[in-house]
Amino acid sequence: MAVRAVSGAVIGIALGFFLTVIAVVSTIAISFVTETTVSIPYVIESSFKEVEGLPELYFTPNFLGMLGVIIAFGVMVMGYSMAAGHRRETAR
């Protein structure tokens, strides 16, 4: 039971980290391509401005929000892995 909880938490934290990185990179790319302000509330805000004819991209990460997303995924996957634990049946 404890092994299932720990492995679920580790998998969830890794999943949350990678999904957060993908979301941050996507937000910055969308902001650059569409030349608008794009944000994921409490995670990142990205804006595009043109200064003296040159494009500038600004982004403001919220590290506590990112950490919250990663921890939330860890807790959700841990809960799922414990609830969906399959009992092994031996074949006779």
C-alpha positions in Angstrom: 0.0 0.0 0.0 2.8 2.4 0.9 4.8 1.5 -2.2 1.7 2.2 -4.3 1.2 5.6 -2.7 4.9 6.6 -3.0 5.1 5.5 -6.6 1.9 7.2 -7.5 3.2 10.4 -5.9 6.5 10.3 -7.8 4.7 9.6 -11.1 2.3 12.4 -10.4 5.0 14.9 -9.6 6.9 14.0 -12.7 3.7 14.3 -14.8 2.9 17.6 -13.2 6.4 19.0 -13.9 6.4 18.0 -17.5 2.9 19.3 -18.1 3.8 22.6 -16.5 6.8 23.0 -18.7 4.8 22.2 -21.8 2.1 24.7 -20.7 4.7 27.4 -20.0 6.4 26.9 -23.4 3.1 26.8 -25.2 1.9 30.0 -23.5 5.1 31.9 -24.5 4.9 30.6 -28.1 1.2 31.5 -28.5 1.9 35.0 -27.2 4.8 35.5 -29.6 2.8 34.1 -32.6 -0.4 36.0 -32.0 1.3 39.1 -30.6 -1.1 39.3 -27.7 -1.1 38.8 -24.0 -1.7 35.2 -23.0 -1.8 33.9 -19.4 -2.5 30.8 -17.3 -3.9 32.2 -14.1 -1.5 31.8 -11.1 1.1 30.1 -13.3 2.4 32.4 -16.0 1.6 35.6 -18.0 3.2 36.3 -21.3 2.9 39.5 -23.4 4.2 40.7 -26.7 5.2 44.3 -27.4 6.9 46.1 -30.1 9.5 48.7 -29.1 11.2 50.8 -31.8 10.2 48.4 -34.4 11.7 45.4 -32.6 9.6 42.6 -31.0 9.9 42.1 -27.3 8.4 39.2 -25.4 7.8 39.6 -21.7 6.8 36.8 -19.4 6.1 36.7 -15.6 6.2 33.2 -14.0 4.5 32.5 -10.7 6.7 29.9 -9.2 4.4 29.2 -6.3 1.5 28.6 -8.7 3.7 26.2 -10.7 4.7 24.4 -7.6 1.0 24.2 -6.7 0.2 22.6 -10.0 3.0 20.0 -9.6 1.9 19.1 -6.1 -1.8 18.9 -7.1 -0.9 16.4 -9.9 1.2 14.4 -7.4 -1.7 14.2 -4.9 -4.3 13.3 -7.6 -2.2 10.6 -9.2 -1.3 9.2 -5.7 -5.0 9.1 -4.8 -5.9 7.5 -8.1 -3.2 4.8 -7.9 -4.3 3.9 -4.3 -8.0 3.8 -5.3 -7.5 1.8 -8.5 -5.1 -0.7 -7.0 -5.7 -4.0 -8.7 -5.4 -7.2 -6.7 -3.4 -9.8 -8.4 -5.1 -13.1 -8.9 -3.0 -16.1 -9.5 -4.0 -18.4 -12.3 -4.6 -22.0 -11.3 
